[in-house]
Amino acid sequence: MALPKLVAVVGANASGKSSLGVALARAFDGEVVSADSRQVFRGLDLGSGKITPEEAQGVVHHLIDVAEPGAFFSMYDFQKLAYAAIDDILARGRQPFLVGGTGLYVASVTEGYVMSDRAPDLNYRAELETYSTDALYNMLLEKRPDIEIDRYNRNRVMRVLEKLHDGDDGHGQSEPRYETLKLGVGWDRETIRRRIDERLEKRVRAGMIDEVRGLIDAGVSREFLMKLGLEYRFITRYIDGEFSSEREMLDLLSTAIKQFAKRQMIWFRRDPDIRWLDLSGDYRAEAMELTAAFLRK
């Protein structure tokens, strides 16, 4: 029995995957399922690069603003909601597009990771919280020397440690639920660096620093913000007086985002099934042709 079809659009920060996803959804009567670990939270708009209503151009987006800031939200939670959204889109005769840069979230759906809904061991989690991120990473390496993971992603390192603690060795089964076309947007190094700087300055002008201040004033914990990722981590530290100036913070943040984008691309480049678009030409037309051929077959 043929599996239903899903189109995934992946790439690093500032690659333009969101706008390409919108263009494809408009062309193929589709809706977008966002695969971003921060955009699931309400109020995290500018810092997470959340698509605006103007940018969405009327295309329905799912899995944005589905959790309160500070709430626990796991890859299992994402996969469950993504499956529900995709199946609903298909049931209504429309085409789902999975769009985002959180590699594990994308893979959990496209590869069909089989995950447990077992409740977390809160005592073990509290113990892990007492360690520094470096210490957690070293603990993980002792258990899984072969693992490839962003050592600075505290949440991810902790989740893997918790899974190992629960008896999951991290090499779980996969049961794909969809036939997936994966399209990759990967610019050259200099272009992506320029795009990152332009996007960062645009978000700062739009009020990204005030957004973080507002979250803190609303009672969102600094601990949660520090775990969220680079923009929220650096701006929280700036608000707390750890940088001499806004410019110093932004320069360091820009460098960190570029390093993260490089790690994102290393992750995606390992997937042999991704069709990397030729960005030296009309890559949108290429994406349209590949999608049309995939949906016809």
C-alpha positions in Angstrom: 0.0 0.0 0.0 1.4 3.4 -1.1 2.3 5.8 1.7 0.8 9.3 1.6 3.1 12.0 0.3 4.9 14.6 2.3 7.3 17.3 1.0 10.0 18.6 3.5 11.9 21.8 3.0 15.0 22.0 5.2 18.0 24.3 5.6 20.0 26.4 8.0 19.0 29.7 9.7 18.3 32.5 7.2 18.3 30.2 4.2 14.9 31.2 3.0 13.3 27.8 3.6 10.2 29.4 5.1 9.4 31.6 2.0 10.1 28.6 -0.3 7.7 26.5 1.8 5.0 29.2 1.4 5.6 29.4 -2.4 5.3 25.6 -2.7 2.2 25.5 -0.6 0.5 28.2 -2.6 1.4 26.4 -5.9 0.2 22.9 -4.8 -2.8 23.7 -2.6 -0.9 22.9 0.5 -0.4 23.8 4.2 2.8 24.1 6.2 3.7 22.2 9.3 6.5 24.1 11.0 9.5 22.0 12.3 11.1 24.5 14.6 11.8 23.7 18.3 11.2 27.3 19.4 8.3 28.4 17.2 6.0 26.1 19.1 6.1 28.5 22.0 3.7 31.5 22.2 5.3 34.9 22.5 8.7 33.8 21.0 8.2 35.6 17.7 11.2 37.7 16.7 13.8 35.7 18.5 12.7 32.5 16.8 12.2 34.0 13.4 8.6 33.1 13.4 6.8 33.7 10.1 4.6 36.8 10.0 1.1 36.9 8.6 2.3 39.0 5.7 5.1 36.4 4.9 2.7 33.5 5.2 0.6 35.0 2.4 -2.6 33.3 3.5 -0.9 29.8 3.8 -2.1 28.0 6.9 0.8 27.1 9.2 0.6 24.4 11.9 2.6 23.8 15.1 3.3 27.5 15.7 2.2 28.9 19.1 1.0 25.5 20.5 2.8 25.7 23.9 3.2 28.2 26.7 6.7 29.6 27.4 8.3 27.6 30.1 6.3 24.4 29.4 8.1 21.1 28.7 7.9 20.3 25.0 9.8 17.3 23.7 10.5 15.7 20.3 7.8 13.2 21.2 5.3 16.0 21.7 6.3 17.5 18.4 6.0 14.2 16.4 2.6 13.5 17.9 1.3 17.0 16.9 3.0 16.9 13.5 1.5 13.5 12.7 -2.0 14.8 13.7 -1.6 18.0 11.6 -0.2 16.1 8.5 -3.0 13.5 8.6 -5.6 16.2 9.0 -4.2 18.1 6.0 -4.2 14.9 3.9 -7.7 14.0 5.0 -8.9 17.4 3.6 -7.4 16.6 0.3 -4.5 19.1 0.6 -0.8 18.7 0.4 1.4 18.9 3.6 4.8 20.6 3.6 7.1 20.1 6.6 9.3 23.2 6.8 12.0 23.9 9.3 15.6 23.7 10.5 15.4 21.6 13.7 16.9 18.5 12.2 15.7 16.0 14.8 12.2 17.3 14.6 12.2 16.9 10.8 13.8 13.4 11.1 11.3 12.3 13.7 8.5 12.7 11.2 10.2 11.9 7.9 12.0 8.8 9.3 9.2 7.8 11.6 11.1 7.5 14.8 9.4 5.1 17.2 9.4 6.9 20.5 8.0 6.2 23.9 5.5 8.3 25.7 6.9 7.1 29.1 6.7 9.9 31.7 10.1 11.4 32.4 12.0 10.6 35.6 11.7 14.0 37.3 14.2 13.2 40.0 16.9 12.3 37.4 16.1 15.4 35.4 16.5 17.5 38.6 19.9 15.9 39.1 21.0 16.6 35.6 20.0 20.3 36.0 22.7 20.7 38.6 25.5 20.0 36.1 27.0 22.5 33.6 26.4 21.9 29.9 30.0 20.8 29.4 29.7 18.3 32.2 26.5 16.9 30.8 28.1 16.5 27.4 31.1 14.7 28.9 28.6 12.4 30.8 26.9 11.6 27.5 30.2 10.9 25.7 31.0 8.3 28.5 27.8 6.5 27.7 27.8 7.0 23.9 31.3 7.8 22.6 30.0 7.5 19.0 27.2 10.1 19.3 27.1 13.1 17.0 25.3 16.0 18.8 25.6 19.7 19.3 27.5 19.8 22.6 26.1 23.3 23.4 22.4 22.3 23.0 21.8 21.6 26.7 18.2 20.5 26.2 19.1 18.0 23.6 22.0 16.6 25.6 19.8 16.2 28.6 17.0 14.5 26.6 19.5 11.9 25.3 20.8 11.3 28.8 17.3 10.8 30.0 16.5 8.3 27.2 19.7 6.3 28.1 18.7 6.4 31.7 15.3 4.9 30.8 17.0 2.1 28.9 16.8 3.5 25.3 20.2 3.3 23.7 19.4 6.0 21.2 19.2 3.6 18.2 15.5 3.2 18.1 13.3 1.8 15.4 11.9 3.8 12.5 8.5 3.2 10.9 8.0 5.9 8.2 4.4 6.9 7.8 4.9 9.0 4.6 6.8 8.9 1.3 8.8 12.1 1.6 10.5 14.4 -0.9 13.2 16.3 0.9 14.3 19.6 -0.6 17.4 21.3 0.8 18.3 25.1 0.7 22.0 25.4 1.3 23.8 28.6 0.4 27.5 29.1 0.1 29.4 30.2 3.3 29.6 33.9 2.5 26.0 34.2 1.3 24.6 32.5 4.4 26.8 34.7 6.7 25.5 37.8 4.9 21.9 36.6 5.1 22.3 35.9 8.9 23.6 39.4 9.6 20.8 41.0 7.6 18.2 38.9 9.3 19.6 39.6 12.7 19.7 43.4 12.2 16.1 43.3 10.9 14.8 41.5 13.9 16.7 43.8 16.3 15.1 46.8 14.6 11.7 45.2 14.9 12.1 44.9 18.7 13.7 41.5 19.4 15.5 42.8 22.6 12.2 44.3 23.9 10.5 41.0 23.2 12.9 39.2 25.6 12.4 42.0 28.2 8.7 41.5 27.9 9.0 37.8 28.4 11.0 38.3 31.5 8.6 40.9 32.8 5.7 38.5 32.2 7.4 35.9 34.5 9.1 33.7 32.0 12.2 32.3 33.8 15.7 33.2 32.8 16.5 29.5 33.0 14.0 28.7 30.3 15.2 31.6 28.1 18.8 30.5 28.4 17.9 27.0 27.2 15.9 28.3 24.2 18.7 29.0 21.9 21.1 31.7 20.9 19.0 34.8 20.5 17.2 34.4 23.8 20.4 33.3 25.6 22.5 36.2 24.5 19.8 38.9 24.9 19.0 37.6 28.4 22.7 37.9 29.3 22.7 41.4 27.8 19.7 42.4 29.9 21.5 41.0 32.9 24.5 43.3 32.2 27.0 40.6 31.0 28.0 42.6 28.0 29.5 46.1 27.8 27.2 47.2 25.0 24.4 46.1 22.7 26.9 46.1 19.8 29.2 43.7 21.6 26.3 41.4 22.3 25.1 41.5 18.7 28.5 40.8 17.3 29.0 37.8 19.5 25.5 36.6 18.8 26.0 36.9 15.0 29.2 34.8 15.3 27.3 32.2 17.4 24.4 32.0 14.9 26.8 31.4 12.0 28.5 28.6 13.9 25.1 27.1 14.6 24.1 27.4 11.0 27.3 25.5 10.0 26.3 22.7 12.5 22.8 22.6 11.0 24.2 22.1 7.5 26.6 19.4 8.7 23.5 17.6 10.2 21.5 17.9 7.0 24.4 17.1 4.6 24.6 13.6 6.2 21.1 12.8 4.8 21.6 11.3 1.3 17.9 11.6 0.5 17.9 15.4 0.5 17.8 17.0 -2.9 19.9 20.1 -2.7 18.5 22.9 -4.9 20.9 24.6 -7.3 21.0 28.1 -5.8 23.0 29.5 -8.6 20.0 29.2 -10.8 16.2 29.5 -10.5 16.0 27.3 -7.5 12.3 28.0 -6.8 11.4 26.8 -10.3 13.6 23.7 -9.7 11.7 23.1 -6.4 8.4 23.5 -8.2 9.4 20.9 -10.9 10.7 18.4 -8.4 7.6 18.7 -6.3 5.3 18.4 -9.3 7.1 15.3 -10.5 7.0 13.7 -7.0 3.3 14.3 -6.5 2.5 12.9 -10.0 4.3 9.6 -9.6 
